[in-house]
Amino acid sequence: MTDERHRRPEDVRAFYDAHRTVRQYETHEDGTPLPMPDEHLDVILHAAQRAPTDATAQLYSLIRITRPDLRARVADLTTNAHIATASEAFVVCADVRRVQRVLEVAGQETGTWPAIAVHFGIGDAVMAGTNLLTAAEMLGYQGCWIGGVLNGLEGIIDELNLPQGVLPFAALTIGRPAEHAPYRPRVPRPLVIHTDTYHDGTDDEIRHATEVMNPIAARNGQPGDWARLLTAYFGQGGGMEKREPGLVAALKRQGLWAGNE
């Protein structure tokens, strides 16, 4: 008997090749979000909660954003306007607060492990969010992971009333696509999938990977330059350097900083 869950390799490949990051969603005529049917929302949330987790802890929470005023505020804080127009919008958080509460109610004391909290909390949050997005794509939706929460961490923590132990990792929007997003290339497999030992990549391999990835940085009909795009994010004076102090401050505020200062 064939297990109905099983698919042919070509079907699995086609499903993941159909994945797109989509920021423009179908809306009502006035631009307000199209609601997701209750049964669809229920099943994508079920999928999120079926994600793997370490030590049974489920160190994540999803904050579903429904109020239009709150959506607008979070959209502004993240500099991602589509949070206001998606059928569903979530802030995906690492969350060790709930485990601390379970131990507290059981009369136990929580240990001190802020670095572990970040390690497993982010992992659990990513797995839950990925399950949610994959389930949504199975139902015909598309979505977008939003790293722009780092643009307004303090404000998001305030707006969502997040206690210590809960850290926003990313936002995630879901909706029916209203754009035809391009197929995005990926770094050649030999530089990503390593066998038995890490392969650093020769200069020529890195140059080839950059050529493969250049189209991902194309804008307005102009050819892309992936190295230039990465420099804008990760180079000296780039966006990630500018975000670093805000993330460190949020980790300290939420009791998740493992450094000496």
BAFI-3210 file (N, C-alpha, C; in Angstrom, 3 decimals, decimal comma, padded with zeros to 6 digits):
// residues 261
n [1|2|3|4|5|6|7|8|9|10|11|12|13|14|15|16|17|18|19|20|21|22|23|24|25|26|27|28|29|30|31|32|33|34|35|36|37|38|39|40|41|42|43|44|45|46|47|48|49|50|51|52|53|54|55|56|57|58|59|60|61|62|63|64|65|66|67|68|69|70|71|72|73|74|75|76|77|78|79|80|81|82|83|84|85|86|87|88|89|90|91|92|93|94|95|96|97|98|99|100|101|102|103|104|105|106|107|108|109|110|111|112|113|114|115|116|117|118|119|120|121|122|123|124|125|126|127|128|129|130|131|132|133|134|135|136|137|138|139|140|141|142|143|144|145|146|147|148|149|150|151|152|153|154|155|156|157|158|159|160|161|162|163|164|165|166|167|168|169|170|171|172|173|174|175|176|177|178|179|180|181|182|183|184|185|186|187|188|189|190|191|192|193|194|195|196|197|198|199|200|201|202|203|204|205|206|207|208|209|210|211|212|213|214|215|216|217|218|219|220|221|222|223|224|225|226|227|228|229|230|231|232|233|234|235|236|237|238|239|240|241|242|243|244|245|246|247|248|249|250|251|252|253|254|255|256|257|258|259|260|261]
n.u [000,851|000,577|001,882|000,042|001,298|003,645|005,638|006,662|010,118|010,426|008,109|008,437|010,683|009,577|007,663|009,244|010,699|008,712|008,482|008,397|009,475|007,172|005,797|003,682|000,259|-003,006|-005,797|-008,702|-010,712|-010,265|-007,746|-007,411|-006,615|-007,239|-009,118|-007,963|-009,434|-010,941|-010,380|-008,064|-006,278|-006,254|-004,997|-002,438|-001,397|-001,499|000,432|002,693|002,972|003,639|006,281|009,726|011,474|013,904|014,656|012,015|010,993|009,894|010,649|009,567|007,381|004,576|003,462|000,486|-000,580|-003,274|-004,858|-005,573|-004,275|-002,084|-000,794|-000,050|001,737|003,752|004,535|005,667|007,769|009,357|009,946|008,558|006,057|004,141|003,275|000,963|-000,907|-001,057|-002,737|-002,340|-000,230|002,656|004,771|007,648|009,023|011,792|011,404|011,822|010,505|008,108|008,916|010,314|008,149|006,715|008,473|008,516|005,830|005,812|007,336|010,077|013,478|014,756|017,580|020,683|021,199|021,661|022,929|022,377|019,630|019,247|020,387|018,808|016,274|016,067|016,451|014,163|012,155|012,602|012,143|009,414|008,236|008,975|007,637|005,017|004,972|005,501|003,238|001,302|002,017|001,388|-001,311|-001,708|-000,883|001,558|004,535|006,558|009,549|010,687|013,361|013,537|012,630|014,723|015,179|013,620|013,593|013,305|010,944|009,119|009,200|008,040|005,494|004,305|004,316|006,279|007,647|010,621|012,851|011,622|012,202|011,959|012,446|011,958|009,611|006,689|004,847|001,800|-000,115|-002,374|-000,673|-000,025|001,712|004,272|006,818|010,331|012,253|014,666|018,175|020,524|023,434|025,989|025,811|028,196|029,498|027,865|026,761|028,554|030,848|031,788|033,959|034,646|034,501|036,233|036,200|037,613|039,194|038,341|036,020|034,469|034,235|032,759|030,407|029,531|028,940|026,822|024,957|024,555|022,178|020,245|020,542|019,724|018,171|015,493|015,766|018,475|021,676|022,701|024,789|026,057|028,059|028,299|025,776|025,919|027,964|026,681|025,022|026,698|029,273|031,882|030,482|028,008|024,518|024,178|026,129|025,084|022,729|023,609|024,127|021,496|020,410|022,071|021,377|018,671|018,887|020,098|018,117|016,028|016,999|018,724|021,378|024,639|027,134|029,978|029,551]
n.v [-001,196|002,204|004,988|007,852|010,197|010,238|011,489|011,888|012,359|014,419|015,871|016,927|018,532|020,353|021,591|023,040|024,598|026,259|028,001|031,331|034,544|036,776|039,981|041,540|041,400|039,996|042,043|043,599|045,969|048,429|048,196|046,886|043,940|040,691|038,334|035,206|032,028|030,404|027,658|027,374|029,040|027,679|025,243|026,008|027,034|024,763|023,268|024,803|024,302|021,657|021,498|020,412|020,338|021,138|019,175|018,985|021,528|023,667|026,399|028,965|031,584|032,714|035,786|036,838|039,350|041,385|043,737|046,666|049,146|048,318|046,668|048,610|050,082|048,192|047,626|050,083|050,193|048,063|048,784|047,624|047,621|045,764|044,272|045,402|044,719|042,006|038,802|037,360|038,155|037,756|038,016|036,361|034,758|033,980|032,228|031,816|032,309|030,916|028,313|028,971|029,810|027,406|025,892|027,525|027,402|024,744|024,762|024,831|025,996|028,080|027,521|029,228|030,218|031,933|032,027|029,490|029,775|031,628|030,170|027,726|028,822|030,545|028,580|026,896|028,775|029,394|026,881|026,469|028,684|028,146|025,730|026,725|028,505|026,717|025,047|026,967|027,544|025,134|025,392|027,271|029,860|032,544|033,908|035,992|036,212|038,474|040,224|042,742|043,321|043,882|046,508|047,922|046,956|047,684|049,210|047,284|045,348|046,871|047,504|044,979|044,117|042,399|040,176|039,743|037,269|036,772|037,235|039,085|037,597|037,550|038,832|037,524|037,275|036,321|035,553|035,682|035,762|038,820|039,490|038,604|037,169|036,866|033,877|032,903|032,590|030,240|029,696|027,656|024,157|022,679|024,518|024,762|022,367|020,196|017,475|015,395|017,084|020,598|022,612|025,219|026,650|027,599|030,549|030,794|029,234|030,759|033,103|032,081|031,346|033,877|034,950|033,267|034,086|036,765|037,658|037,836|040,251|042,050|045,041|047,052|046,399|046,457|044,821|042,579|042,858|040,875|040,828|043,528|044,004|042,358|043,694|046,056|045,144|043,568|044,561|046,889|049,513|048,840|047,704|045,679|046,160|048,523|047,634|046,037|047,220|047,680|045,091|043,899|045,510|044,796|042,059|042,262|043,680|041,807|039,837|037,976|038,117|036,959|037,945|039,652|042,258]
n.w [000,000|-000,844|000,846|001,408|001,989|000,660|-002,032|-005,460|-006,368|-008,305|-007,932|-005,388|-005,804|-007,638|-006,025|-004,178|-005,961|-006,768|-004,709|-003,599|-002,471|-001,441|-001,413|-002,118|-001,851|-002,540|-001,897|-000,321|-002,205|-001,046|-000,095|002,309|004,298|002,863|004,500|005,813|005,377|008,195|008,531|007,074|008,442|010,880|010,180|009,311|011,638|013,188|011,816|012,398|015,139|015,112|014,636|015,007|018,181|020,707|023,556|024,347|024,794|023,257|022,546|021,607|020,426|018,568|017,635|016,658|014,539|014,437|014,797|012,964|013,588|015,074|013,262|011,407|012,921|013,509|010,908|010,259|012,133|011,310|008,771|006,639|004,641|003,801|005,923|006,794|004,873|004,353|004,455|006,806|009,533|011,434|014,331|014,904|017,595|019,731|022,747|026,034|028,277|028,838|029,577|031,885|033,440|033,658|035,227|037,487|038,397|039,040|041,262|040,970|040,412|037,849|035,806|034,877|031,720|029,338|026,767|025,719|025,646|023,562|021,446|021,200|021,282|019,002|017,050|017,451|016,904|014,204|012,997|013,596|012,302|009,652|009,187|009,315|007,091|004,971|005,099|004,492|001,835|000,668|000,612|-001,283|-000,786|-000,494|001,016|003,236|004,937|007,385|008,146|009,046|011,593|013,193|012,761|014,464|017,148|019,924|019,943|018,982|020,999|023,029|021,886|021,614|024,152|025,305|027,608|029,705|028,442|026,075|022,733|019,791|016,674|013,873|011,446|009,794|006,921|005,268|002,407|-000,477|-003,506|-005,254|-007,147|-009,521|-008,510|-009,111|-009,902|-007,612|-007,547|-006,041|-004,000|-005,447|-004,900|-003,937|-002,283|-000,154|000,780|002,558|002,785|005,253|006,016|006,312|003,414|002,214|-000,149|-003,202|-004,601|-007,251|-007,191|-005,464|-006,964|-009,115|-007,764|-007,036|-009,553|-010,251|-008,376|-008,929|-010,396|-008,368|-007,244|-009,086|-010,228|-011,385|-014,109|-014,453|-014,501|-011,879|-008,917|-006,780|-004,801|-004,225|-003,133|-000,839|000,465|001,150|003,140|004,892|004,879|006,019|007,835|006,911|006,774|008,734|010,678|011,668|012,801|014,845|017,533|018,437|018,570|020,507|022,687|022,955|023,561|026,078|027,462|027,445|029,017|027,879|027,286|027,032|027,378|028,928|029,563]
ca.u [000,000|001,354|001,592|-000,428|002,187|004,833|005,567|007,783|011,161|010,191|007,035|009,019|011,513|008,698|007,048|010,202|011,029|007,608|008,576|008,784|009,258|006,149|005,480|002,439|-000,808|-004,364|-006,483|-009,962|-010,531|-009,761|-006,391|-007,369|-006,258|-008,222|-008,962|-007,734|-010,479|-010,591|-009,786|-006,694|-005,496|-006,104|-004,066|-001,053|-000,958|-001,237|001,726|003,737|003,166|004,176|007,704|010,630|011,956|014,904|014,364|010,548|010,731|009,110|011,121|009,164|006,002|004,164|002,528|-000,353|-000,921|-004,588|-005,409|-004,991|-003,354|-000,862|-000,118|000,575|002,869|004,817|005,016|006,546|008,966|010,176|010,072|008,000|004,660|003,220|002,706|-000,378|-001,811|-001,077|-003,874|-001,890|001,093|003,138|006,136|008,162|009,890|012,392|010,644|012,153|009,649|007,102|009,584|010,558|006,877|006,384|009,291|008,067|004,566|006,128|008,144|011,493|014,217|015,325|019,028|021,186|021,685|021,214|023,421|021,558|018,297|019,279|020,692|017,666|015,083|016,047|016,236|012,763|011,339|012,761|011,478|007,971|007,858|009,133|006,495|003,836|005,050|005,366|001,820|000,577|002,292|000,624|-002,695|-001,775|-000,429|002,992|004,830|007,828|010,257|011,060|014,434|013,459|012,319|015,920|015,159|012,829|013,400|012,801|009,540|008,327|009,086|007,054|004,166|003,775|004,368|007,043|008,385|011,972|012,858|010,972|012,943|011,519|013,458|011,590|008,183|006,333|003,555|001,209|-001,276|-002,449|000,245|-000,513|002,881|004,994|008,193|011,252|012,954|015,924|019,242|021,155|024,856|026,208|025,745|029,464|029,901|026,845|026,645|029,914|030,900|032,770|034,778|034,250|035,221|036,229|035,968|038,725|038,823|037,572|034,680|033,746|033,892|031,674|029,201|029,092|028,311|025,531|024,052|024,389|020,806|019,404|020,722|019,300|017,119|015,044|016,288|019,935|022,310|022,978|026,140|025,779|029,076|027,960|024,626|026,398|028,727|025,729|024,509|027,666|030,559|032,112|029,506|026,782|023,304|024,267|026,870|024,186|021,728|024,252|023,891|020,104|020,206|022,742|020,544|017,459|019,276|020,298|016,816|015,189|017,677|019,278|022,744|025,594|028,432|030,484|029,172]
ca.v [000,000|003,432|006,006|009,039|011,324|010,145|012,149|011,608|013,376|015,566|016,674|017,661|019,581|021,366|022,355|024,005|025,553|027,217|028,939|032,705|035,545|037,662|041,117|042,162|040,415|040,362|042,735|044,211|047,129|049,567|047,911|046,165|042,536|039,640|037,366|033,799|031,184|029,883|026,329|027,529|029,565|026,620|024,198|026,497|027,122|023,368|022,900|025,483|023,647|020,308|021,611|019,808|021,212|020,475|018,918|019,125|022,825|024,562|027,716|029,981|032,051|033,486|036,859|037,130|040,777|041,500|045,095|047,507|050,150|047,632|046,271|049,801|050,455|047,211|047,859|051,251|049,856|047,130|049,356|046,651|048,054|044,664|043,743|045,967|044,273|040,546|038,136|037,074|038,680|037,247|038,239|035,061|035,073|033,030|032,406|030,936|032,736|029,910|027,246|029,514|029,806|026,026|025,514|028,322|026,851|023,430|024,951|024,620|027,196|028,060|027,708|030,393|029,718|032,874|031,667|028,345|030,295|032,195|029,094|026,849|029,632|030,923|027,363|026,503|029,785|029,237|025,655|026,675|029,597|027,467|024,822|027,535|029,000|025,590|024,662|028,001|027,378|023,962|025,850|028,239|031,183|032,803|034,721|036,705|036,395|039,886|040,496|044,144|043,537|044,438|047,963|048,568|045,969|048,254|049,558|046,065|044,782|047,688|047,386|043,635|043,847|041,154|040,127|039,182|035,885|036,695|038,093|039,023|037,141|037,988|038,848|036,597|037,615|035,285|036,007|035,290|036,664|039,770|039,813|037,449|037,321|036,060|032,737|033,377|031,581|029,867|029,394|026,279|023,166|022,281|025,487|024,776|020,998|019,699|016,052|014,970|018,196|021,870|023,027|026,687|027,218|028,307|031,866|030,610|028,762|031,902|033,985|031,435|031,476|035,261|035,096|032,582|034,840|038,158|038,044|038,109|041,654|042,893|046,000|047,979|046,013|046,546|043,581|042,591|042,711|040,285|041,255|044,885|043,886|041,834|044,746|046,999|044,534|042,955|045,235|047,940|050,585|048,326|047,635|044,790|046,886|049,520|046,925|045,303|047,760|047,489|043,695|043,692|046,163|043,996|040,848|042,629|044,048|040,628|038,868|036,917|038,478|036,074|038,587|040,111|043,646]
ca.w [000,000|-000,940|001,845|000,706|002,254|-000,186|-003,332|-006,347|-006,225|-009,170|-007,342|-004,264|-006,393|-008,226|-004,936|-003,632|-007,011|-006,854|-003,590|-003,881|-001,430|-001,991|-000,548|-002,573|-001,656|-002,901|-000,819|-000,702|-003,079|-000,272|000,345|003,585|004,068|002,636|005,593|005,511|005,964|009,517|008,457|006,596|009,564|011,872|009,769|009,278|013,032|013,586|011,246|013,170|016,431|014,915|014,332|015,995|019,252|021,534|024,973|024,500|025,420|022,398|022,980|020,637|020,398|017,403|017,974|015,489|014,543|013,795|014,836|011,909|014,114|015,482|012,027|010,829|013,760|013,295|009,545|010,318|012,894|010,543|007,417|005,709|004,560|003,520|007,166|006,929|003,819|004,257|005,102|008,165|009,865|012,716|014,788|015,353|018,737|020,667|023,996|027,152|029,396|029,169|030,338|033,223|034,163|033,987|036,374|038,637|038,891|039,602|042,458|040,649|040,027|036,498|035,745|034,150|030,435|028,300|025,431|025,312|025,340|022,209|020,498|020,954|021,043|017,593|016,266|017,539|016,241|012,752|012,558|013,656|011,234|008,367|009,065|009,022|005,728|004,055|005,089|003,759|000,412|000,233|000,437|-002,365|-000,361|-000,483|002,190|003,299|006,198|007,496|009,100|009,451|013,014|013,809|012,595|015,510|018,211|021,176|019,754|018,845|022,348|023,743|021,279|021,830|025,597|025,457|028,869|029,622|027,984|024,759|021,814|018,390|015,728|012,530|011,147|008,725|006,323|004,428|001,651|-001,880|-004,198|-006,250|-007,966|-010,044|-008,034|-009,920|-009,320|-007,036|-007,561|-004,784|-004,090|-005,907|-003,823|-003,295|-001,265|000,906|001,296|002,759|003,120|006,254|006,490|005,698|002,206|002,273|-001,466|-003,820|-005,116|-008,474|-006,812|-004,900|-008,090|-009,852|-006,949|-007,141|-010,862|-010,189|-007,509|-009,360|-010,748|-007,199|-006,887|-010,210|-009,904|-012,428|-015,396|-014,474|-014,024|-010,448|-008,377|-005,468|-003,842|-003,793|-002,240|000,437|001,115|001,742|004,366|005,800|004,829|007,011|007,730|006,307|007,572|009,884|011,720|012,258|013,586|015,941|018,879|018,826|018,955|021,794|023,707|023,154|024,284|027,480|028,035|027,590|029,881|027,049|026,926|027,701|027,423|030,221|029,800]
c.u [000,888|000,920|001,222|000,460|003,368|004,587|006,772|008,837|010,911|009,070|007,555|009,877|010,642|008,041|008,003|010,678|009,936|007,635|009,049|008,648|008,355|005,793|004,186|001,338|-002,133|-005,054|-007,905|-009,681|-009,967|-008,364|-006,283|-007,160|-007,461|-008,076|-008,726|-008,875|-010,005|-009,903|-008,356|-005,791|-005,236|-005,034|-002,637|-000,522|-000,694|000,132|002,863|004,022|003,639|005,668|008,541|011,051|012,956|014,404|012,896|010,101|009,866|009,394|010,832|007,727|005,778|003,149|001,760|-000,834|-002,216|-005,122|-004,770|-003,996|-002,025|-000,083|000,625|001,813|004,039|005,387|005,990|007,860|009,912|010,537|009,646|006,491|003,689|002,712|001,273|-001,372|-001,913|-002,330|-003,557|-000,479|001,454|004,494|006,579|009,226|010,547|011,759|011,071|011,318|008,701|007,710|009,875|009,287|006,473|007,172|008,860|006,809|004,804|007,002|009,626|012,152|014,807|016,830|019,384|021,835|021,260|021,713|022,648|020,166|018,238|019,471|019,446|016,383|014,969|015,799|014,780|011,859|011,402|012,024|009,963|007,506|007,955|008,013|005,241|003,840|004,883|003,921|000,995|000,791|001,565|-000,828|-002,816|-001,380|001,069|003,265|006,187|008,336|010,788|012,114|014,412|012,977|013,525|015,992|014,428|012,559|012,783|011,323|008,649|008,141|008,038|005,644|003,518|003,818|005,099|007,835|009,817|011,890|012,216|011,633|012,375|012,675|013,185|010,083|007,946|004,949|003,123|000,024|-001,294|-001,597|-000,456|000,663|003,500|006,464|009,121|011,795|014,325|016,977|019,749|022,633|025,036|026,391|027,084|029,961|028,953|026,716|028,046|029,857|032,087|033,638|034,384|035,131|035,118|035,943|037,189|038,252|037,976|036,157|033,843|033,341|032,725|030,359|028,642|028,399|026,930|024,511|023,787|022,941|019,917|019,482|020,302|018,138|016,804|015,666|017,793|020,542|022,722|024,444|025,979|026,785|028,776|026,769|025,053|027,209|027,804|025,158|025,619|029,042|030,692|031,147|028,184|025,631|023,421|025,085|025,948|023,132|022,312|023,962|022,452|019,813|020,861|021,900|019,291|017,769|019,469|018,966|015,962|015,855|018,325|020,708|023,715|026,966|028,811|030,066|027,695]
c.v [001,247|004,423|007,302|010,253|011,351|010,820|011,737|012,701|014,612|016,468|017,523|018,814|020,709|022,218|023,415|024,990|026,604|028,231|030,301|033,525|036,615|038,728|041,828|041,109|040,934|040,964|043,078|045,443|048,337|049,330|047,197|044,675|041,658|038,610|035,959|032,990|030,544|028,521|026,382|028,047|028,468|025,616|024,732|026,688|025,734|022,932|023,541|024,737|022,209|020,337|020,893|020,829|020,438|020,321|019,128|020,536|023,766|026,033|028,786|030,413|032,807|034,529|037,209|038,579|040,955|042,930|045,964|048,537|049,523|047,160|047,466|050,200|049,486|047,343|049,029|050,919|048,951|047,670|048,340|046,852|046,891|043,964|044,216|045,371|042,761|039,973|037,811|037,622|038,238|037,866|036,936|035,323|033,827|033,285|031,365|031,282|031,611|028,759|027,713|029,503|028,387|025,576|026,253|027,730|025,482|023,529|024,733|025,947|027,019|028,285|028,970|029,920|030,655|032,534|030,477|028,811|030,854|031,090|028,274|027,639|030,057|029,702|026,932|027,481|029,631|027,998|025,813|027,588|028,958|026,465|025,593|027,982|027,871|025,127|025,681|027,859|026,156|024,332|026,932|029,654|031,322|033,743|035,368|036,710|037,822|040,048|041,915|044,376|044,145|045,954|048,666|047,664|046,557|048,592|048,341|045,395|045,547|047,456|046,046|043,222|042,539|041,177|039,669|037,708|035,703|037,710|037,978|038,607|037,682|038,159|037,914|036,970|036,515|035,890|035,407|036,262|037,553|040,270|038,510|037,639|036,418|034,865|033,204|032,285|031,280|029,558|027,938|025,304|022,828|023,272|025,507|023,410|020,407|018,226|015,786|016,106|019,451|022,189|024,541|027,332|027,948|029,678|031,733|030,123|029,900|032,871|033,404|031,566|032,892|035,515|034,446|033,423|036,268|038,529|038,367|039,565|042,602|043,784|046,848|047,679|046,071|045,244|043,703|042,427|042,210|040,729|042,662|044,860|043,380|042,878|045,746|046,469|044,231|043,608|046,277|049,095|050,152|048,203|046,773|045,420|047,869|048,860|046,299|045,905|047,564|046,074|043,404|044,303|045,347|042,703|041,144|042,932|042,819|039,527|037,733|037,218|037,640|036,682|039,063|041,529|043,849]
c.w [000,000|000,128|001,110|000,956|001,290|-001,533|-004,166|-006,179|-007,076|-008,646|-006,189|-004,787|-006,952|-007,143|-004,414|-004,689|-007,165|-005,705|-004,071|-002,603|-002,023|-000,962|-000,939|-002,579|-002,181|-001,680|-001,265|-001,560|-002,339|000,288|001,671|003,318|003,739|003,749|005,064|006,110|007,266|009,439|007,922|007,715|010,587|011,456|009,683|010,697|013,597|013,076|012,028|014,466|016,320|014,591|015,385|017,049|020,104|022,964|025,323|024,842|024,593|022,738|021,931|020,923|019,101|017,859|016,708|015,590|013,757|013,764|013,759|012,429|014,523|014,257|011,416|011,613|013,546|011,883|009,523|011,030|012,113|009,164|006,362|005,629|004,388|004,778|007,323|005,935|003,678|004,909|006,550|008,350|011,273|013,043|015,439|016,415|019,318|022,031|025,026|028,385|029,817|029,968|031,755|034,061|034,567|035,213|037,631|039,251|039,534|040,852|042,242|040,281|038,634|036,584|034,975|032,862|029,289|026,897|024,873|024,913|023,927|021,170|020,175|020,702|019,589|016,718|016,273|016,789|014,726|012,265|012,572|012,524|009,863|008,142|008,665|007,560|004,717|003,964|004,311|002,253|-000,149|-000,030|-000,624|-001,997|-000,628|000,688|002,119|004,734|006,244|008,581|009,616|010,866|013,728|013,655|013,726|016,685|019,466|021,064|019,645|020,203|023,152|023,205|021,590|023,298|025,885|026,756|028,653|029,248|026,620|023,837|020,409|017,491|014,323|012,484|009,968|008,219|005,373|003,675|000,258|-002,679|-005,215|-007,087|-008,447|-009,680|-008,838|-009,152|-008,848|-007,058|-006,156|-005,044|-004,541|-004,740|-003,186|-002,242|-000,071|001,574|001,351|003,170|004,042|006,807|005,721|004,493|002,082|000,930|-001,993|-004,288|-006,376|-008,176|-006,249|-006,009|-008,892|-009,074|-007,030|-008,477|-010,879|-009,438|-007,987|-009,722|-009,545|-006,787|-008,010|-009,798|-011,131|-013,790|-015,518|-013,946|-012,563|-010,108|-006,947|-004,427|-003,342|-002,835|-000,870|001,193|001,801|003,049|005,377|005,778|005,932|006,768|007,135|007,289|008,807|011,013|012,431|013,143|014,855|017,317|019,356|019,260|020,294|022,920|023,993|023,900|025,768|028,149|028,326|028,399|029,127|026,599|027,729|027,788|028,816|030,554|029,551]
res [m|t|d|e|r|h|r|r|p|e|d|v|r|a|f|y|d|a|h|r|t|v|r|q|y|e|t|h|e|d|g|t|p|l|p|m|p|d|e|h|l|d|v|i|l|h|a|a|q|r|a|p|t|d|a|t|a|q|l|y|s|l|i|r|i|t|r|p|d|l|r|a|r|v|a|d|l|t|t|n|a|h|i|a|t|a|s|e|a|f|v|v|c|a|d|v|r|r|v|q|r|v|l|e|v|a|g|q|e|t|g|t|w|p|a|i|a|v|h|f|g|i|g|d|a|v|m|a|g|t|n|l|l|t|a|a|e|m|l|g|y|q|g|c|w|i|g|g|v|l|n|g|l|e|g|i|i|d|e|l|n|l|p|q|g|v|l|p|f|a|a|l|t|i|g|r|p|a|e|h|a|p|y|r|p|r|v|p|r|p|l|v|i|h|t|d|t|y|h|d|g|t|d|d|e|i|r|h|a|t|e|v|m|n|p|i|a|a|r|n|g|q|p|g|d|w|a|r|l|l|t|a|y|f|g|q|g|g|g|m|e|k|r|e|p|g|l|v|a|a|l|k|r|q|g|l|w|a|g|n|e]
***
